């Protein structure tokens, strides 16, 4: 199977890039952040977990089943039989998924699912540690980034018409904190794989970024 990995900073546009590339080359796409988010939903649902600590995350992992399936190109995440897809993007779940994702047993469980997926399908897998930890032998690896200001501006534009939208400065500060957490955690920190192609989209439009990545893919693998 052909595996393409896309890791990168928060707000770098990696999810959109992964989806668009996969569509163009007829591959499946796996959003791995959504799986951590599914576990965060299950953690919340459990109700008895008063705080996020090693013991509680381990308990959750030990007693949980997880399943990913696709319907009309939408990735669904089902944990313990509950389909959490419509809750994955809630702010509370963003915060909780960031807290539970560093714990090793959870990372192991998600890694297993990711590797199974990559063995079954030609796919684009998007996340933080895909090229470094999950699929170190992937055929093509991208590390996507853009300057903090550009990423914050893109985020700000998405939020600005919503009720209680954060200011640009708040979005920028939040982004800096997330970068710091992703890059400095002891397990599976966000960093480019040695053989990753760095894509800095600060001065590129989405179509330009897609075209560039497509040309790299066509150079490296037969599709
Ligand atoms: O990409 P995202 O925002 O949907 O990811 C949700 C959380 O999961 C985020 O805090 C980072 C974490 N994550 C991770 O640790 N490893 C991945 N491969 C993907 C996401």
Boltz pocket constraint, residues with backbone or C-beta under 6 A from the ligand:
constraints:
  - pocket:
      binder: B
      contacts: [[A, 32], [A, 33], [A, 34], [A, 36], [A, 37], [A, 94], [A, 97], [A, 98], [A, 99], [A, 101], [A, 102], [A, 126], [A, 127], [A, 128], [A, 129], [A, 130], [A, 188]]
      max_distance: 6.0
